[in-house]
Amino acid sequence: MAKMTETAARAVGRARVTVSRARRKGEQLATQLAKKKAVRQAGKSVARVRDQAAALARKVTDKVTGRTRKRKRAKVAAAVVGAAAVATAAAIGIARKRKR
């Protein structure tokens, strides 16, 4: 019985080490990818689009009143988030293509 618990403890220890190694490797890859030119450019373009969308949202909310105003703001915010996600995905795709 003692041997079994000892073996199980070793297995758990090994699993923990493997998980921490994998996490470390993933973080390294993420930082490498973040340093890529294409990814940085995409981040800048996303920021530009976000600013423009925010300005547009302010303009829209000025014109609209009450409940409709809140609804519009939510729609525009959702569009901004969607656009940012698409741009980021595209940038990562470009970076991967360049890597190959």
N, C-alpha and C positions, 0 to 999 in steps of 0.2 A: 504493500500500500504506500509505503514511504517513497519507494522508487517511482511509482506512478505520479505522485504529487510533485516530486522533484523534476520529473520529465515534463510535466505540464507547466511547471514554473519556468523551466528553460524555454519551452516553446513560446510562452507568453512574452518572455524577455526578448526572444529573437524577433517576434512579431512587432514589438514596440520599436526595436532598432530599425527594422525594415521600414516601418511607417515613417519614422523620423527622417531616415535617409531619403525616402521618396519625397517627403515634403520639402526637404532642403534642395533636392534636385529640381523640383518644380519651381521653387522660388528663384533659383539660379536661371532657369530657362526663361521665366517671366521677366526678370531684370534684363537679360540679354535681348529679349524681344522688344522691351520698352525702349531700349537704347537705339533701336533701328531707326533709320532716317524716315522711312515710310510711315512708321507708327507715330513718330513725333509730328510729322506733317499732318497726319490724319487728326491727331489731337488738336492741333491748331485750327484746322478747318472746322472741326466739331465745335470748338469754342466760338469761332466766328459765327457759325450757323446758330448756335445757342443764343448769342447776343442779339443777333438779328431777330430771332423768333421772340425773344423777350421784349424787344422794342415793339414788335408787331402786336404782341399780346397786350402790352400797355395801351397801345393805340386803340385796339379793339375794346378793351375794358373801359376806356374813357367814353366810348360811344354808347356802350350798352349799360343798362342799369339793373339792379336787383339780382334776382335768381339767375336770369339769363347770363348775366355778367360772370357769375361763378362758373356756370356751365362752360362758357366760352374759354375761360381761363384754364379750366381743367382739360379741355380739348386741345388747346394750344400747348399746354405743358406736356400732355401725352404725345403730341406730335414731335415736340422737341426731344423727348426721351427716345422715341422711336428713331428719329433721324440720327441721333447720337449713336445709338446701338448699331444702326446700319453702317454708318461711317466707320465705326471702330472695327466691325466685322470685315468690311471691305479692306481696311488698312492691314489687318492681320493677314488676310488672304494675299494681298500684294507682297507683304513682307515674307510670307512663306514661299511664294513663287520666286522671289529674288534669292532666297536662301538656297533653293535648288539650282 
